[in-house]
Amino acid sequence: MRTAFHKRPLAPRLQYGHWIRAAIALIGMGFLAIAQDVRAASVPIVFHAEGGPLRTSACLDVVELRSEDDFSGEGHALRDVMAAFKSQDREALLALSDPGRGRDPERFDQQAEAFFGQFKTVELIGVKRAFAFDGFVLFFGELRYKERTLFAPFVFAYGEDGSLGFLPYRTEELTYVLMKDWFNALRTSEPSPLCGDSGAKSATHRVALSPELDVREQGQSPSHLMLTGAPIDKPGPLSDLVERVSSTVGEMKSQLSAGDFKEFAKHLTPEGGGRLTEWYTVAPESEQERYRGFVIDQQPFFLFDASPLVVVYTRTPEGMVQVMYFTSNHNGELLWTNSSHVTVADRIFKKGPLYNASLQEKPFSGIAVK
């Protein structure tokens, strides 16, 4: 597949972790170019549970760009941006930035100064990995700072004409956030492993999380989230998991109905249970009753097995669809996770194309793998 890398200079974008806040600079041009040879890849979704990030078996299908030792093609564009950093050339950096998402005057100046201040003592050794997805190109650069090796993501976006521009400040497009989380959340010295072939082979559902992005004219295909799921009433291979979920939810409802909030709270993660108990013990009776009714009314109808995460879709008697997350404790018991904790996972499961698919007459049939 031919990419559009050669059309326009690229530029990197750093994520700010403690390892990159040191004074960083570019002192060489030992880059690895990314060839136009590509292959499919699946990146695991990271779920930010209250107790910490979890690598799940839900995978985002993207395109991995293979690297080679010579510095050609799109590498020239990357070199141009790095040269702008090294020379602290604001105008050159502005010209290389994405016109729509990289030239806000205030934000650009702030980030440009940060880049210029950082890029003084670090050498970019090469590109560890690179991916294309949904109008973005994401390079994971390998940096050398004194005796340390660091890794940082550098992000570019396709323009309407297929050219690529630098993103000097953060973007909140969902699939980019998911790729960034994969790189940051579980990384020690480099990104965590990709998904294996088994996940893709067992997937029952496939959904584009950014369907509004028209990237086909640029020689790309949209990324897709691959999931394994089943309806509660016809679980098939997931029957054991469905039984565990049904039993857990049934106990939660029974305990709330009996007014045994202490036992109910044991079905939540320690962090979530603690917060909920603090609120519940001081809440007016009317609020307590409303909460009990909210939980008791939930009727699970579909789940996705994204081990160690279980995503359960429920429906109220009025037809309102809700989502509950479950993870297992050390005893293998399912715990309601993130009961009052908002994370990027909500943008995947509680809104957008996947949530819309839950509202279909036959839930999720429109995204089922044929």
C-alpha positions as CSV (number, residue, x, y, z in Angstrom):
1,M,0.0,0.0,0.0
2,R,1.4,3.4,-1.0
3,T,1.4,6.0,1.7
4,A,1.5,9.8,1.4
5,F,4.6,10.3,3.5
6,H,6.7,11.7,0.7
7,K,4.4,14.6,0.0
8,R,5.0,16.9,3.0
9,P,7.5,17.2,5.9
10,L,6.5,15.6,9.2
11,A,7.1,16.6,12.7
12,P,7.2,14.9,16.1
13,R,5.1,15.5,19.1
14,L,6.3,14.6,22.6
15,Q,4.2,13.3,25.5
16,Y,5.3,14.9,28.7
17,G,6.3,12.2,31.2
18,H,8.9,12.6,33.9
19,W,11.5,11.0,31.6
20,I,11.1,13.7,28.9
21,R,10.9,16.8,31.1
22,A,14.7,16.9,31.4
23,A,16.4,19.3,29.1
24,I,16.1,17.6,25.8
25,A,17.7,18.5,22.5
26,L,18.7,17.1,19.2
27,I,22.4,16.7,18.5
28,G,22.5,14.5,15.5
29,M,20.7,13.2,12.5
30,G,20.9,9.4,13.2
31,F,17.3,8.8,12.3
32,L,15.7,5.7,10.9
33,A,13.5,6.4,8.0
34,I,10.1,4.6,7.7
35,A,9.8,2.8,4.5
36,Q,6.7,2.5,2.4
37,D,6.5,-1.2,3.3
38,V,3.6,-1.7,5.6
39,R,1.8,-4.5,7.5
40,A,-1.3,-4.9,9.6
41,A,-0.8,-4.7,13.4
42,S,-3.1,-4.9,16.4
43,V,-2.5,-2.7,19.4
44,P,-4.0,-3.7,22.8
45,I,-6.4,-1.2,24.4
46,V,-5.4,-0.1,27.9
47,F,-8.2,0.2,30.4
48,H,-7.5,2.7,33.2
49,A,-9.0,1.0,36.2
50,E,-9.1,2.7,39.6
51,G,-6.2,0.6,40.8
52,G,-4.1,1.2,37.7
53,P,-3.8,0.6,34.0
54,L,-4.7,-2.9,32.5
55,R,-3.7,-4.2,29.2
56,T,-6.9,-5.8,27.7
57,S,-7.5,-8.3,24.9
58,A,-9.5,-5.7,23.0
59,C,-7.3,-4.7,20.0
60,L,-7.1,-1.8,17.7
61,D,-6.2,-2.8,14.1
62,V,-3.8,-0.2,12.6
63,V,-1.1,-0.2,10.0
64,E,2.5,-0.6,11.1
65,L,5.2,1.0,9.0
66,R,8.5,-0.9,8.7
67,S,11.8,0.9,9.2
68,E,15.0,0.7,7.3
69,D,18.5,2.0,7.8
70,D,18.7,4.5,5.0
71,F,17.2,8.0,5.5
72,S,14.9,8.6,2.5
73,G,11.4,9.5,1.5
74,E,9.3,10.6,4.5
75,G,12.5,10.7,6.6
76,H,13.5,13.9,4.9
77,A,10.3,15.5,6.2
78,L,11.1,14.3,9.7
79,R,14.6,15.7,9.3
80,D,13.3,19.1,8.4
81,V,11.2,19.4,11.5
82,M,14.1,18.2,13.7
83,A,16.3,20.8,12.0
84,A,13.7,23.4,13.0
85,F,13.9,22.3,16.6
86,K,17.7,22.3,16.6
87,S,17.9,25.8,15.0
88,Q,15.0,27.1,17.1
89,D,13.4,28.3,13.9
90,R,9.8,29.3,14.8
91,E,8.7,30.2,11.3
92,A,10.0,27.0,9.8
93,L,8.3,25.0,12.5
94,L,5.1,26.9,12.0
95,A,5.2,26.2,8.2
96,L,5.7,22.5,9.0
97,S,2.8,22.3,11.4
98,D,-0.7,21.1,10.5
99,P,-2.7,24.1,9.3
100,G,-5.9,23.0,11.0
101,R,-4.7,21.6,14.2
102,G,-1.2,23.0,14.8
103,R,-1.2,26.7,14.3
104,D,-3.2,28.2,17.2
105,P,-1.0,31.2,18.0
106,E,-1.0,31.0,21.8
107,R,-0.8,27.2,22.0
108,F,1.8,27.0,19.2
109,D,4.1,29.6,20.8
110,Q,3.9,27.8,24.1
111,Q,4.8,24.4,22.7
112,A,7.4,25.8,20.3
113,E,9.3,27.3,23.3
114,A,9.0,24.0,25.2
115,F,10.4,22.1,22.2
116,F,13.2,24.5,21.7
117,G,14.1,24.4,25.4
118,Q,14.0,20.6,25.5
119,F,15.8,19.8,22.3
120,K,19.3,20.7,23.2
121,T,21.0,17.7,24.6
122,V,19.3,14.6,23.3
123,E,20.1,12.6,20.2
124,L,17.3,10.9,18.3
125,I,18.8,7.5,17.6
126,G,16.1,6.2,15.4
127,V,12.4,5.3,15.1
128,K,11.5,2.3,17.3
129,R,8.1,1.7,15.7
130,A,5.7,3.7,13.5
131,F,2.0,3.3,12.8
132,A,-0.6,4.9,10.5
133,F,-4.3,5.1,11.5
134,D,-7.3,7.4,11.0
135,G,-5.4,10.2,9.4
136,F,-2.4,10.1,11.8
137,V,1.1,8.9,11.6
138,L,2.7,8.0,15.0
139,F,6.4,7.5,15.4
140,F,7.9,6.1,18.6
141,G,11.3,7.7,18.6
142,E,14.3,6.3,20.5
143,L,16.2,9.1,22.2
144,R,19.6,9.2,24.0
145,Y,20.0,11.6,26.9
146,K,23.5,11.3,28.4
147,E,23.8,7.6,29.2
148,R,20.0,7.0,29.2
149,T,17.8,5.7,26.4
150,L,14.3,7.2,26.3
151,F,11.3,6.6,24.1
152,A,8.8,9.3,23.0
153,P,5.9,9.5,20.5
154,F,6.0,11.9,17.6
155,V,2.7,12.6,15.9
156,F,1.7,13.9,12.5
157,A,-1.7,14.4,10.7
158,Y,-2.8,14.2,7.1
159,G,-4.1,17.3,5.5
160,E,-7.0,17.4,3.1
161,D,-4.5,17.2,0.2
162,G,-2.8,14.1,1.6
163,S,0.2,16.0,3.0
164,L,1.5,15.5,6.5
165,G,1.8,18.2,9.2
166,F,3.3,18.5,12.6
167,L,1.0,18.4,15.7
168,P,2.8,20.7,18.1
169,Y,0.2,20.3,20.9
170,R,-2.2,17.6,22.0
171,T,-5.1,16.3,20.0
172,E,-8.0,14.4,21.6
173,E,-9.1,12.2,18.7
174,L,-10.0,8.9,20.3
175,T,-7.8,6.5,18.4
176,Y,-4.8,8.7,18.9
177,V,-5.5,8.8,22.7
178,L,-5.7,5.0,22.7
179,M,-2.4,4.6,20.8
180,K,-0.8,7.1,23.2
181,D,-2.1,5.2,26.2
182,W,-0.7,1.9,24.9
183,F,2.7,3.6,24.6
184,N,2.6,5.3,28.0
185,A,0.6,3.2,30.4
186,L,2.4,-0.1,30.6
187,R,5.7,0.9,29.1
188,T,9.0,0.3,31.0
189,S,11.8,0.8,28.5
190,E,9.7,0.5,25.3
191,P,6.1,0.1,24.2
192,S,4.2,-3.0,25.5
193,P,3.8,-5.9,23.0
194,L,1.2,-5.9,20.3
195,C,-1.8,-8.2,20.2
196,G,-1.2,-11.7,19.0
197,D,-3.0,-13.4,16.1
198,S,-5.4,-15.3,18.5
199,G,-7.2,-12.1,19.4
200,A,-8.1,-11.2,15.9
201,K,-9.1,-14.8,15.0
202,S,-11.5,-15.0,18.0
203,A,-13.0,-11.5,17.5
204,T,-16.8,-11.5,16.9
205,H,-17.2,-7.8,16.4
206,R,-15.4,-5.1,14.5
207,V,-16.1,-1.4,14.7
208,A,-14.4,1.8,13.4
209,L,-14.2,4.2,16.3
210,S,-13.5,7.2,14.0
211,P,-15.9,6.6,11.1
212,E,-16.2,10.4,10.4
213,L,-12.6,10.5,9.3
214,D,-12.3,10.1,5.5
215,V,-8.8,8.7,5.1
216,R,-9.4,6.4,2.2
217,E,-8.3,8.9,-0.4
218,Q,-4.9,9.0,1.3
219,G,-4.3,5.3,0.8
220,Q,-5.3,4.3,4.3
221,S,-8.1,2.4,5.8
222,P,-9.8,3.4,9.1
223,S,-8.6,1.6,12.2
224,H,-11.0,-0.9,13.8
225,L,-11.6,-2.1,17.3
226,M,-11.7,-5.9,17.5
227,L,-13.9,-7.4,20.3
228,T,-15.2,-10.7,21.4
229,G,-18.7,-10.6,22.7
230,A,-22.1,-12.4,23.0
231,P,-25.7,-11.8,24.0
232,I,-26.6,-12.9,27.6
233,D,-29.3,-15.1,26.3
234,K,-27.2,-16.8,23.7
235,P,-23.6,-16.8,25.1
236,G,-22.1,-19.6,23.1
237,P,-18.4,-20.0,24.0
238,L,-18.7,-17.2,26.6
239,S,-21.3,-19.1,28.6
240,D,-19.0,-19.5,31.7
241,L,-18.3,-15.8,31.7
242,V,-22.0,-14.9,31.3
243,E,-22.8,-17.2,34.2
244,R,-20.3,-15.4,36.4
245,V,-21.6,-12.0,35.4
246,S,-25.2,-12.9,35.9
247,S,-24.5,-14.4,39.3
248,T,-22.5,-11.3,40.4
249,V,-25.1,-8.9,39.2
250,G,-27.9,-11.0,40.8
251,E,-26.1,-10.9,44.2
252,M,-25.6,-7.1,43.9
253,K,-29.3,-6.6,43.3
254,S,-30.4,-9.0,46.0
255,Q,-28.2,-7.3,48.6
256,L,-29.4,-3.8,47.7
257,S,-33.0,-4.9,47.8
258,A,-32.4,-6.3,51.3
259,G,-30.8,-3.1,52.4
260,D,-27.4,-4.7,52.9
261,F,-25.2,-2.0,51.5
262,K,-22.1,-3.2,53.2
263,E,-22.2,-6.6,51.4
264,F,-23.2,-4.9,48.2
265,A,-20.1,-2.7,48.4
266,K,-17.8,-5.7,48.5
267,H,-18.7,-6.3,44.8
268,L,-16.9,-3.1,43.9
269,T,-13.2,-2.5,43.7
270,P,-11.8,-1.2,46.9
271,E,-11.3,2.3,45.5
272,G,-14.8,2.5,44.0
273,G,-16.4,0.8,47.0
274,G,-14.7,3.2,49.4
275,R,-15.9,6.3,47.5
276,L,-19.4,5.0,47.1
277,T,-19.6,4.2,50.8
278,E,-18.5,7.6,51.8
279,W,-21.2,9.2,49.7
280,Y,-23.9,6.7,50.6
281,T,-23.6,7.0,54.3
282,V,-24.2,10.8,54.3
283,A,-26.6,11.0,51.3
284,P,-30.3,11.8,51.9
285,E,-32.6,8.8,52.0
286,S,-34.2,9.9,48.7
287,E,-30.7,9.8,47.0
288,Q,-30.0,6.4,48.5
289,E,-33.3,5.1,47.2
290,R,-32.6,6.5,43.8
291,Y,-29.2,4.8,43.6
292,R,-30.6,1.5,44.8
293,G,-33.3,1.7,42.1
294,F,-30.7,2.6,39.5
295,V,-28.7,-0.6,40.2
296,I,-31.6,-2.9,40.7
297,D,-33.2,-1.9,37.5
298,Q,-30.2,-2.9,35.4
299,Q,-30.8,-6.0,33.2
300,P,-27.6,-7.3,31.4
301,F,-28.2,-8.2,27.8
302,F,-24.8,-8.3,26.2
303,L,-21.2,-8.5,27.2
304,F,-17.7,-8.2,25.7
305,D,-14.8,-10.3,27.0
306,A,-11.8,-8.0,26.9
307,S,-9.9,-9.9,29.5
308,P,-9.1,-8.9,32.2
309,L,-11.9,-6.5,31.5
310,V,-15.5,-7.5,31.1
311,V,-17.8,-4.9,29.5
312,V,-21.5,-5.5,30.3
313,Y,-24.3,-3.7,28.6
314,T,-27.5,-3.4,30.6
315,R,-31.0,-2.1,29.9
316,T,-33.5,-0.5,32.3
317,P,-37.3,-1.2,32.0
318,E,-37.6,2.2,30.3
319,G,-35.1,1.0,27.6
320,M,-32.1,3.1,28.8
321,V,-28.8,1.4,28.0
322,Q,-26.0,1.6,30.6
323,V,-22.5,0.1,30.7
324,M,-20.8,-1.7,33.7
325,Y,-17.1,-2.7,33.8
326,F,-15.9,-5.7,35.7
327,T,-12.5,-6.9,36.6
328,S,-11.4,-9.9,38.8
329,N,-9.7,-9.7,42.2
330,H,-7.0,-12.1,43.3
331,N,-9.7,-14.7,44.2
332,G,-11.1,-14.6,40.7
333,E,-14.3,-12.7,41.9
334,L,-15.8,-10.2,39.6
335,L,-15.7,-6.6,40.9
336,W,-17.6,-3.6,39.5
337,T,-14.8,-1.3,38.3
338,N,-14.9,2.4,37.7
339,S,-18.4,2.7,39.1
340,S,-17.9,6.4,39.5
341,H,-14.6,6.9,37.7
342,V,-14.6,8.4,34.2
343,T,-11.8,7.4,31.8
344,V,-11.2,7.3,28.1
345,A,-12.8,3.8,28.0
346,D,-16.2,5.6,28.4
347,R,-15.6,7.2,25.0
348,I,-15.2,3.7,23.5
349,F,-18.1,1.8,25.2
350,K,-20.5,4.5,26.5
351,K,-20.8,6.7,23.4
352,G,-20.0,6.7,19.7
353,P,-20.3,3.9,17.2
354,L,-20.1,1.0,19.7
355,Y,-22.7,2.5,22.0
356,N,-24.9,3.2,19.0
357,A,-24.6,-0.4,18.0
358,S,-26.0,-1.4,21.4
359,L,-29.2,0.4,20.6
360,Q,-30.0,-1.6,17.5
361,E,-33.0,-3.9,17.5
362,K,-30.6,-6.8,17.5
363,P,-27.8,-5.3,19.6
364,F,-24.4,-5.1,17.9
365,S,-25.5,-7.1,14.8
366,G,-24.4,-4.3,12.5
367,I,-20.8,-4.6,13.6
368,A,-20.7,-8.4,13.9
369,V,-17.8,-10.1,12.0
370,K,-19.4,-12.0,9.1
